[in-house]
Amino acid sequence: MSNPDKLTETIREAGFAFVHADEMQVALQRAGSLEDFPSFAASWDDLGLDTYMADGGRYRKRRFAVFGARAGVPAIERKPHQPHYQSRDYNPLNGGIERWFPPILPEIGAGPTMTSILHFCRDLFDRLSGPRDWHIELHQFRIEARRGVAGCPTPEGRHRDGVDHVLVLLAGRRNVQSGMTTIHDLDGSTLGSFTLTEPLDAALVDDRRVLHGVTPVEPVDPREPGFRDVLVVTFRR
């Protein structure tokens, strides 16, 4: 589904799309270069612990950045570092407070891979919603799984993010099983499910129309730690 017209139509009809890594690579390379992807993926090894987990979990690490795009202006610019905020309407577990996370490293945020991802998203989401000014948030997440401790990619359960559009892009995973993404209509009925397994596997979601969730990940070999690394990109008008 690397064809932009086909991808746009799929999301318009279903409210979401799953894009396999090989097709996603082609789509991203239309937007720019992926020459720094090895260092991009390796940057997940240097995330800070998420200390805001209301369930007491110590299984999530993250970095965060905010960008902005103006209609008719080609550049997508990084904004000064700021907190991430969600109301409890969208995140009943951890919402309702300003959450400060370590910033995404400058060389990663400005690197070729991230730049290509941002321009791919902008082109697609402009197709879906029309060109407009966008508030863009980037989240690097590592969900860890250890013996007896499952990692929860979406501890708040099925949810919306309170934005317009969402990209979830797998950067890597090791020694974990499950982590199945499920998509639901606003009444809770299941619309689809899939698992991100290969780097660059991606989910694209119209957050206004559907809910999404991810099942917990557990280590395949309980003697070794495991992890699931994703980049979440949200666009809000």
MIDOSE-1310 file (N, C-alpha, C; in nm, 2 decimals, decimal comma, always signed):
residues 237
msnp	+0,08/-0,12/+0,00/+0,00/+0,00/+0,00/+0,09/+0,13/+0,00; +0,19/+0,12/-0,08/+0,28/+0,24/-0,09/+0,22/+0,35/-0,18; +0,12/+0,31/-0,26/+0,06/+0,41/-0,35/-0,02/+0,51/-0,26; +0,02/+0,64/-0,27/-0,05/+0,74/-0,18/-0,20/+0,75/-0,20
dklt	-0,25/+0,73/-0,33/-0,39/+0,74/-0,35/-0,46/+0,63/-0,29; -0,41/+0,51/-0,30/-0,47/+0,39/-0,24/-0,47/+0,39/-0,09; -0,36/+0,44/-0,03/-0,35/+0,45/+0,11/-0,45/+0,55/+0,16; -0,46/+0,67/+0,10/-0,56/+0,77/+0,14/-0,70/+0,71/+0,13
etir	-0,73/+0,64/+0,02/-0,87/+0,59/+0,01/-0,90/+0,48/+0,11; -0,80/+0,40/+0,15/-0,82/+0,30/+0,25/-0,85/+0,36/+0,38; -0,78/+0,46/+0,42/-0,81/+0,53/+0,55/-0,94/+0,60/+0,55; -0,97/+0,66/+0,43/-1,11/+0,73/+0,42/-1,22/+0,62/+0,44
eagf	-1,20/+0,51/+0,39/-1,31/+0,41/+0,39/-1,32/+0,34/+0,53; -1,20/+0,30/+0,58/-1,20/+0,21/+0,70/-1,17/+0,29/+0,83; -1,10/+0,40/+0,82/-1,06/+0,48/+0,94/-0,92/+0,44/+0,98; -0,86/+0,34/+0,92/-0,72/+0,30/+0,95/-0,66/+0,22/+0,84
afvh	-0,53/+0,20/+0,85/-0,46/+0,12/+0,75/-0,34/+0,06/+0,82; -0,31/-0,07/+0,79/-0,18/-0,13/+0,82/-0,09/-0,14/+0,70; +0,03/-0,09/+0,71/+0,12/-0,09/+0,60/+0,24/-0,17/+0,63; +0,27/-0,27/+0,55/+0,39/-0,36/+0,57/+0,52/-0,28/+0,55
adem	+0,62/-0,33/+0,61/+0,75/-0,26/+0,61/+0,80/-0,23/+0,47; +0,79/-0,32/+0,38/+0,85/-0,30/+0,25/+0,77/-0,19/+0,18; +0,64/-0,18/+0,19/+0,56/-0,08/+0,13/+0,59/+0,05/+0,20; +0,60/+0,05/+0,33/+0,62/+0,17/+0,41/+0,76/+0,23/+0,37
qval	+0,86/+0,15/+0,35/+0,99/+0,20/+0,31/+0,98/+0,28/+0,18; +0,91/+0,22/+0,08/+0,89/+0,29/-0,05/+0,82/+0,42/-0,03; +0,71/+0,42/+0,05/+0,64/+0,54/+0,08/+0,72/+0,65/+0,14; +0,80/+0,61/+0,24/+0,89/+0,71/+0,31/+1,00/+0,76/+0,22
qrag	+1,05/+0,67/+0,14/+1,16/+0,72/+0,05/+1,11/+0,81/-0,06; +0,98/+0,81/-0,09/+0,92/+0,91/-0,18/+0,93/+1,05/-0,11; +0,92/+1,05/+0,02/+0,93/+1,18/+0,10/+1,07/+1,22/+0,13; +1,17/+1,14/+0,12/+1,30/+1,17/+0,16/+1,39/+1,05/+0,18
sled	+1,49/+1,07/+0,26/+1,59/+0,96/+0,28/+1,57/+0,89/+0,41; +1,62/+0,76/+0,41/+1,62/+0,69/+0,53/+1,77/+0,65/+0,56; +1,86/+0,73/+0,52/+2,00/+0,69/+0,53/+2,05/+0,67/+0,67; +1,99/+0,74/+0,77/+2,03/+0,73/+0,91/+1,95/+0,63/+0,99
fpsf	+1,87/+0,55/+0,92/+1,78/+0,46/+0,99/+1,85/+0,38/+1,10; +1,97/+0,32/+1,08/+2,03/+0,25/+1,19/+2,05/+0,33/+1,31; +2,10/+0,45/+1,30/+2,12/+0,54/+1,42/+1,98/+0,58/+1,48; +1,89/+0,60/+1,39/+1,75/+0,64/+1,43/+1,70/+0,53/+1,52
aasw	+1,70/+0,40/+1,48/+1,65/+0,29/+1,56/+1,73/+0,27/+1,68; +1,86/+0,29/+1,68/+1,95/+0,27/+1,79/+1,92/+0,38/+1,90; +1,86/+0,49/+1,86/+1,84/+0,60/+1,96/+1,74/+0,55/+2,07; +1,66/+0,45/+2,04/+1,57/+0,39/+2,14/+1,64/+0,33/+2,26
ddlg	+1,77/+0,31/+2,25/+1,85/+0,25/+2,36/+1,88/+0,36/+2,46; +1,84/+0,49/+2,43/+1,88/+0,60/+2,52/+1,75/+0,68/+2,56; +1,65/+0,61/+2,60/+1,53/+0,68/+2,64/+1,52/+0,69/+2,79; +1,44/+0,79/+2,84/+1,43/+0,80/+2,99/+1,31/+0,73/+3,04
ldty	+1,31/+0,69/+3,16/+1,20/+0,62/+3,22/+1,08/+0,71/+3,24; +0,96/+0,66/+3,20/+0,83/+0,73/+3,22/+0,79/+0,71/+3,36; +0,81/+0,82/+3,44/+0,78/+0,82/+3,58/+0,64/+0,86/+3,62; +0,55/+0,88/+3,52/+0,41/+0,93/+3,54/+0,31/+0,81/+3,54
madg	+0,36/+0,69/+3,53/+0,26/+0,58/+3,52/+0,18/+0,56/+3,64; +0,05/+0,59/+3,63/-0,04/+0,58/+3,75/-0,06/+0,44/+3,79; -0,03/+0,34/+3,71/-0,04/+0,20/+3,75/+0,08/+0,15/+3,82; +0,18/+0,24/+3,84/+0,30/+0,20/+3,91/+0,40/+0,13/+3,82
gryr	+0,37/+0,12/+3,70/+0,46/+0,04/+3,61/+0,59/+0,11/+3,58; +0,70/+0,03/+3,57/+0,83/+0,08/+3,53/+0,88/+0,02/+3,40; +0,78/-0,01/+3,31/+0,81/-0,08/+3,19/+0,81/+0,01/+3,07; +0,79/+0,14/+3,08/+0,79/+0,23/+2,97/+0,89/+0,33/+2,98
krrf	+0,97/+0,35/+2,87/+1,06/+0,46/+2,85/+1,02/+0,54/+2,73; +1,06/+0,67/+2,73/+1,02/+0,75/+2,62/+1,10/+0,88/+2,61; +1,09/+0,94/+2,49/+1,14/+1,08/+2,46/+1,02/+1,14/+2,38; +1,03/+1,28/+2,37/+0,91/+1,35/+2,32/+0,96/+1,48/+2,25
avfg	+0,89/+1,52/+2,15/+0,92/+1,65/+2,08/+0,79/+1,70/+2,02; +0,79/+1,83/+1,99/+0,68/+1,90/+1,93/+0,72/+1,97/+1,81; +0,65/+1,96/+1,70/+0,68/+2,03/+1,58/+0,56/+2,10/+1,53; +0,57/+2,19/+1,43/+0,46/+2,26/+1,38/+0,47/+2,27/+1,23
arag	+0,36/+2,27/+1,16/+0,36/+2,30/+1,01/+0,25/+2,39/+0,98; +0,27/+2,49/+0,89/+0,18/+2,59/+0,85/+0,13/+2,56/+0,71; +0,00/+2,58/+0,68/-0,05/+2,55/+0,55/+0,02/+2,64/+0,45; +0,07/+2,58/+0,34/+0,13/+2,66/+0,24/+0,28/+2,68/+0,26
vpai	+0,33/+2,64/+0,37/+0,47/+2,66/+0,40/+0,54/+2,53/+0,40; +0,64/+2,50/+0,32/+0,70/+2,37/+0,31/+0,76/+2,32/+0,43; +0,83/+2,41/+0,51/+0,91/+2,37/+0,62/+0,82/+2,31/+0,74; +0,87/+2,21/+0,81/+0,81/+2,16/+0,93/+0,92/+2,19/+1,04
erkp	+0,88/+2,27/+1,14/+0,98/+2,33/+1,23/+0,96/+2,27/+1,37; +1,07/+2,24/+1,44/+1,06/+2,20/+1,58/+1,03/+2,32/+1,67; +0,94/+2,29/+1,77/+0,90/+2,40/+1,86/+0,99/+2,38/+1,99; +0,99/+2,48/+2,07/+1,06/+2,47/+2,20/+1,00/+2,35/+2,28
hqph	+1,09/+2,29/+2,36/+1,04/+2,17/+2,44/+0,93/+2,21/+2,53; +0,83/+2,13/+2,55/+0,71/+2,16/+2,62/+0,65/+2,03/+2,68; +0,56/+2,03/+2,77/+0,50/+1,91/+2,83/+0,40/+1,85/+2,73; +0,38/+1,72/+2,75/+0,27/+1,65/+2,68/+0,15/+1,65/+2,78
yqsr	+0,03/+1,69/+2,72/-0,09/+1,69/+2,80/-0,20/+1,62/+2,73; -0,28/+1,54/+2,80/-0,40/+1,48/+2,75/-0,50/+1,49/+2,87; -0,63/+1,52/+2,83/-0,73/+1,52/+2,93/-0,77/+1,38/+2,97; -0,83/+1,37/+3,09/-0,87/+1,24/+3,13/-0,98/+1,18/+3,04
dynp	-1,04/+1,26/+2,96/-1,14/+1,21/+2,86/-1,07/+1,11/+2,77; -0,95/+1,14/+2,73/-0,88/+1,06/+2,64/-0,78/+0,96/+2,71; -0,73/+1,00/+2,82/-0,63/+0,91/+2,89/-0,67/+0,91/+3,04; -0,77/+0,82/+3,08/-0,81/+0,82/+3,22/-0,71/+0,77/+3,31
lngg	-0,60/+0,70/+3,27/-0,50/+0,65/+3,36/-0,40/+0,76/+3,39; -0,34/+0,83/+3,29/-0,23/+0,92/+3,31/-0,26/+1,06/+3,27; -0,39/+1,09/+3,23/-0,42/+1,22/+3,18/-0,45/+1,32/+3,29; -0,47/+1,45/+3,25/-0,51/+1,55/+3,35/-0,40/+1,63/+3,41
ierw	-0,27/+1,60/+3,37/-0,16/+1,67/+3,42/-0,06/+1,69/+3,31; +0,03/+1,79/+3,32/+0,14/+1,81/+3,23/+0,25/+1,71/+3,26; +0,29/+1,64/+3,16/+0,39/+1,54/+3,17/+0,52/+1,58/+3,09; +0,63/+1,60/+3,16/+0,75/+1,64/+3,10/+0,84/+1,52/+3,08
fppi	+0,88/+1,50/+2,95/+0,96/+1,38/+2,92/+1,09/+1,44/+2,86; +1,20/+1,36/+2,86/+1,32/+1,40/+2,80/+1,30/+1,43/+2,65; +1,36/+1,53/+2,59/+1,34/+1,56/+2,45/+1,41/+1,46/+2,36; +1,34/+1,44/+2,24/+1,41/+1,36/+2,14/+1,54/+1,43/+2,10
lpei	+1,64/+1,35/+2,09/+1,78/+1,41/+2,06/+1,78/+1,49/+1,93; +1,84/+1,61/+1,93/+1,84/+1,70/+1,82/+1,88/+1,63/+1,69; +1,98/+1,54/+1,69/+2,03/+1,48/+1,57/+1,93/+1,38/+1,52; +1,85/+1,32/+1,60/+1,74/+1,23/+1,56/+1,62/+1,31/+1,51
gagp	+1,58/+1,41/+1,58/+1,47/+1,49/+1,54/+1,49/+1,56/+1,41; +1,61/+1,60/+1,38/+1,65/+1,67/+1,25/+1,71/+1,58/+1,15; +1,72/+1,45/+1,18/+1,78/+1,36/+1,09/+1,70/+1,32/+0,97; +1,76/+1,26/+0,87/+1,68/+1,23/+0,74/+1,56/+1,14/+0,76
tmts	+1,57/+1,04/+0,85/+1,46/+0,95/+0,87/+1,34/+1,02/+0,93; +1,36/+1,09/+1,04/+1,25/+1,16/+1,10/+1,19/+1,27/+1,01; +1,28/+1,34/+0,94/+1,23/+1,44/+0,84/+1,14/+1,37/+0,74; +1,18/+1,26/+0,69/+1,10/+1,19/+0,59/+0,97/+1,14/+0,64
ilhf	+0,97/+1,09/+0,77/+0,85/+1,05/+0,83/+0,75/+1,17/+0,85; +0,80/+1,28/+0,89/+0,72/+1,40/+0,91/+0,66/+1,45/+0,78; +0,74/+1,45/+0,67/+0,68/+1,49/+0,54/+0,59/+1,39/+0,48; +0,61/+1,26/+0,50/+0,52/+1,16/+0,46/+0,38/+1,18/+0,53
crdl	+0,39/+1,20/+0,66/+0,26/+1,22/+0,74/+0,19/+1,35/+0,69; +0,26/+1,45/+0,68/+0,20/+1,58/+0,64/+0,13/+1,56/+0,50; +0,19/+1,50/+0,41/+0,13/+1,49/+0,28/+0,01/+1,40/+0,29; +0,02/+1,29/+0,36/-0,10/+1,20/+0,37/-0,21/+1,27/+0,45
fdrl	-0,18/+1,34/+0,56/-0,29/+1,39/+0,64/-0,35/+1,52/+0,57; -0,27/+1,59/+0,49/-0,33/+1,70/+0,41/-0,42/+1,64/+0,31; -0,39/+1,53/+0,25/-0,48/+1,46/+0,16/-0,62/+1,43/+0,23; -0,61/+1,38/+0,35/-0,73/+1,34/+0,42/-0,81/+1,45/+0,48
sgpr	-0,74/+1,56/+0,52/-0,81/+1,66/+0,59/-0,81/+1,80/+0,53; -0,73/+1,81/+0,42/-0,70/+1,93/+0,35/-0,59/+2,01/+0,42; -0,51/+2,08/+0,34/-0,40/+2,16/+0,39/-0,44/+2,25/+0,51; -0,36/+2,25/+0,61/-0,40/+2,33/+0,73/-0,28/+2,34/+0,82
dwhi	-0,29/+2,43/+0,92/-0,18/+2,44/+1,02/-0,19/+2,31/+1,11; -0,08/+2,25/+1,14/-0,08/+2,13/+1,22/+0,01/+2,15/+1,34; -0,04/+2,10/+1,46/+0,04/+2,08/+1,58/+0,08/+1,93/+1,58; +0,21/+1,90/+1,58/+0,26/+1,77/+1,56/+0,34/+1,73/+1,69
elhq	+0,31/+1,61/+1,74/+0,38/+1,56/+1,86/+0,44/+1,42/+1,82; +0,57/+1,40/+1,86/+0,64/+1,28/+1,84/+0,68/+1,22/+1,97; +0,65/+1,09/+1,98/+0,68/+1,01/+2,10/+0,76/+0,89/+2,06; +0,88/+0,88/+2,12/+0,96/+0,75/+2,11/+0,92/+0,67/+2,24
frie	+0,87/+0,55/+2,21/+0,83/+0,46/+2,32/+0,91/+0,33/+2,32; +0,96/+0,29/+2,43/+1,01/+0,15/+2,45/+0,93/+0,09/+2,56; +0,86/-0,02/+2,52/+0,79/-0,10/+2,62/+0,87/-0,23/+2,65; +0,91/-0,24/+2,77/+1,00/-0,36/+2,81/+0,91/-0,47/+2,87
arrg	+0,96/-0,59/+2,85/+0,90/-0,71/+2,91/+1,00/-0,80/+2,97; +0,97/-0,84/+3,10/+1,07/-0,92/+3,17/+0,99/-1,04/+3,23; +1,06/-1,13/+3,28/+1,00/-1,25/+3,35/+0,90/-1,20/+3,45; +0,77/-1,25/+3,43/+0,67/-1,22/+3,53/+0,61/-1,08/+3,52
vagc	+0,67/-0,99/+3,43/+0,62/-0,85/+3,42/+0,59/-0,83/+3,27; +0,46/-0,82/+3,23/+0,43/-0,79/+3,10/+0,44/-0,64/+3,08; +0,47/-0,60/+2,96/+0,48/-0,46/+2,92/+0,35/-0,42/+2,85; +0,29/-0,31/+2,89/+0,16/-0,27/+2,83/+0,18/-0,15/+2,74
ptpe	+0,18/-0,16/+2,61/+0,19/-0,05/+2,52/+0,08/+0,05/+2,53; -0,04/+0,01/+2,57/-0,15/+0,10/+2,59/-0,22/+0,07/+2,72; -0,15/+0,11/+2,83/-0,21/+0,07/+2,96/-0,34/+0,13/+2,99; -0,38/+0,24/+2,91/-0,51/+0,30/+2,93/-0,62/+0,22/+2,86
grhr	-0,59/+0,11/+2,79/-0,68/+0,03/+2,72/-0,72/+0,09/+2,58; -0,83/+0,05/+2,52/-0,87/+0,10/+2,40/-0,90/+0,25/+2,42; -0,85/+0,33/+2,32/-0,86/+0,47/+2,34/-0,85/+0,55/+2,21; -0,88/+0,68/+2,22/-0,84/+0,78/+2,12/-0,74/+0,87/+2,18
dgvd	-0,65/+0,93/+2,10/-0,55/+1,02/+2,15/-0,59/+1,16/+2,16; -0,71/+1,20/+2,11/-0,76/+1,33/+2,11/-0,70/+1,42/+2,01; -0,66/+1,36/+1,89/-0,60/+1,43/+1,78/-0,68/+1,40/+1,65; -0,62/+1,44/+1,54/-0,69/+1,41/+1,41/-0,63/+1,28/+1,35
hvlv	-0,50/+1,27/+1,34/-0,44/+1,15/+1,28/-0,32/+1,10/+1,36; -0,30/+0,97/+1,34/-0,19/+0,90/+1,42/-0,11/+0,81/+1,33; +0,02/+0,81/+1,34/+0,11/+0,71/+1,28/+0,17/+0,64/+1,39; +0,17/+0,51/+1,39/+0,25/+0,42/+1,48/+0,35/+0,34/+1,39
llag	+0,48/+0,37/+1,41/+0,58/+0,31/+1,33/+0,67/+0,22/+1,41; +0,69/+0,10/+1,38/+0,78/+0,01/+1,45/+0,93/+0,04/+1,42; +1,00/+0,07/+1,52/+1,15/+0,09/+1,51/+1,22/-0,04/+1,53; +1,17/-0,13/+1,61/+1,24/-0,25/+1,64/+1,17/-0,33/+1,75
rrnv	+1,19/-0,46/+1,76/+1,14/-0,54/+1,87/+1,23/-0,66/+1,89; +1,25/-0,70/+2,01/+1,34/-0,81/+2,04/+1,28/-0,90/+2,16; +1,28/-1,03/+2,14/+1,24/-1,12/+2,24/+1,11/-1,09/+2,30; +1,01/-1,05/+2,22/+0,88/-1,03/+2,27/+0,78/-1,10/+2,18
qsgm	+0,67/-1,14/+2,24/+0,55/-1,20/+2,17/+0,43/-1,12/+2,20; +0,33/-1,13/+2,11/+0,21/-1,05/+2,12/+0,23/-0,91/+2,08; +0,16/-0,81/+2,15/+0,17/-0,68/+2,10/+0,08/-0,66/+1,98; -0,04/-0,72/+1,98/-0,13/-0,71/+1,87/-0,21/-0,58/+1,88
ttih	-0,21/-0,50/+1,77/-0,29/-0,38/+1,76/-0,43/-0,42/+1,72; -0,53/-0,36/+1,79/-0,67/-0,38/+1,76/-0,73/-0,24/+1,73; -0,82/-0,24/+1,63/-0,89/-0,12/+1,59/-1,04/-0,14/+1,61; -1,11/-0,04/+1,67/-1,25/-0,06/+1,70/-1,32/+0,07/+1,66
dldg	-1,45/+0,05/+1,63/-1,53/+0,17/+1,61/-1,57/+0,23/+1,74; -1,63/+0,35/+1,74/-1,66/+0,42/+1,86/-1,75/+0,35/+1,96; -1,82/+0,25/+1,91/-1,91/+0,17/+1,99/-1,83/+0,05/+2,05; -1,71/+0,03/+2,01/-1,63/-0,08/+2,07/-1,62/-0,20/+1,98
stlg	-1,69/-0,21/+1,87/-1,69/-0,33/+1,78/-1,55/-0,33/+1,71; -1,49/-0,45/+1,70/-1,36/-0,47/+1,64/-1,37/-0,45/+1,49; -1,28/-0,37/+1,43/-1,28/-0,34/+1,29/-1,16/-0,42/+1,22; -1,06/-0,44/+1,30/-0,94/-0,51/+1,25/-0,83/-0,53/+1,35
sftl	-0,74/-0,62/+1,32/-0,62/-0,64/+1,41/-0,50/-0,68/+1,33; -0,39/-0,65/+1,38/-0,26/-0,68/+1,32/-0,15/-0,66/+1,42; -0,03/-0,72/+1,39/+0,08/-0,70/+1,48/+0,20/-0,64/+1,40; +0,26/-0,54/+1,46/+0,38/-0,48/+1,40/+0,50/-0,57/+1,44
tepl	+0,56/-0,63/+1,34/+0,67/-0,72/+1,37/+0,80/-0,69/+1,31; +0,80/-0,61/+1,19/+0,92/-0,58/+1,12/+0,95/-0,43/+1,13; +1,07/-0,39/+1,15/+1,10/-0,24/+1,15/+1,04/-0,18/+1,02; +0,97/-0,07/+1,05/+0,89/+0,01/+0,95/+0,75/-0,04/+0,92
daal	+0,71/-0,15/+0,98/+0,57/-0,18/+0,99/+0,50/-0,07/+1,05; +0,38/-0,03/+1,00/+0,31/+0,09/+1,04/+0,16/+0,08/+1,05; +0,10/+0,15/+1,15/-0,04/+0,16/+1,16/-0,07/+0,31/+1,14; -0,17/+0,34/+1,06/-0,22/+0,48/+1,04/-0,37/+0,48/+1,08
vddr	-0,40/+0,58/+1,17/-0,53/+0,58/+1,23/-0,60/+0,72/+1,22; -0,72/+0,72/+1,18/-0,80/+0,84/+1,19/-0,86/+0,85/+1,33; -0,80/+0,92/+1,41/-0,83/+0,93/+1,56/-0,97/+0,98/+1,58; -1,03/+1,05/+1,49/-1,16/+1,10/+1,51/-1,27/+1,00/+1,49
rvlh	-1,23/+0,89/+1,43/-1,33/+0,79/+1,39/-1,32/+0,65/+1,46; -1,20/+0,62/+1,51/-1,18/+0,48/+1,56/-1,10/+0,49/+1,69; -1,11/+0,38/+1,77/-1,03/+0,36/+1,89/-0,92/+0,26/+1,85; -0,81/+0,26/+1,93/-0,71/+0,17/+1,91/-0,65/+0,12/+2,04
gvtp	-0,59/+0,00/+2,04/-0,53/-0,05/+2,16/-0,42/-0,15/+2,12; -0,34/-0,19/+2,21/-0,23/-0,29/+2,18/-0,22/-0,38/+2,30; -0,22/-0,51/+2,27/-0,21/-0,61/+2,38/-0,08/-0,61/+2,44; -0,06/-0,65/+2,57/+0,07/-0,65/+2,64/+0,17/-0,74/+2,57
vepv	+0,29/-0,71/+2,58/+0,40/-0,79/+2,53/+0,47/-0,87/+2,64; +0,51/-0,99/+2,61/+0,58/-1,08/+2,71/+0,70/-1,13/+2,65; +0,81/-1,16/+2,73/+0,93/-1,22/+2,67/+0,91/-1,36/+2,61; +0,97/-1,38/+2,50/+0,97/-1,52/+2,44/+1,06/-1,61/+2,53
dpre	+1,18/-1,56/+2,56/+1,27/-1,63/+2,65/+1,26/-1,56/+2,78; +1,20/-1,61/+2,88/+1,19/-1,54/+3,01/+1,32/-1,51/+3,08; +1,43/-1,58/+3,03/+1,56/-1,55/+3,09/+1,62/-1,42/+3,04; +1,57/-1,37/+2,93/+1,62/-1,25/+2,87/+1,52/-1,14/+2,87
pgfr	+1,56/-1,01/+2,88/+1,46/-0,90/+2,86/+1,42/-0,89/+2,72; +1,31/-0,83/+2,70/+1,26/-0,80/+2,56/+1,20/-0,66/+2,56; +1,18/-0,61/+2,44/+1,13/-0,48/+2,42/+1,06/-0,46/+2,29; +0,97/-0,36/+2,28/+0,90/-0,32/+2,16/+0,92/-0,17/+2,15
dvlv	+0,98/-0,12/+2,04/+1,01/+0,02/+2,02/+0,92/+0,07/+1,91; +0,85/+0,18/+1,94/+0,77/+0,24/+1,83/+0,79/+0,39/+1,84; +0,77/+0,45/+1,72/+0,75/+0,60/+1,71/+0,60/+0,63/+1,69; +0,54/+0,71/+1,77/+0,41/+0,76/+1,76/+0,41/+0,90/+1,71
vtfr	+0,35/+0,93/+1,60/+0,34/+1,07/+1,55/+0,19/+1,11/+1,55; +0,15/+1,22/+1,61/+0,02/+1,27/+1,61/+0,01/+1,40/+1,54; -0,09/+1,42/+1,46/-0,12/+1,55/+1,40/-0,26/+1,60/+1,45; -0,26/+1,72/+1,49/-0,38/+1,79/+1,54/-0,40/+1,92/+1,48
r	-0,51/+1,95/+1,43/-0,54/+2,08/+1,37/-0,54/+2,19/+1,47
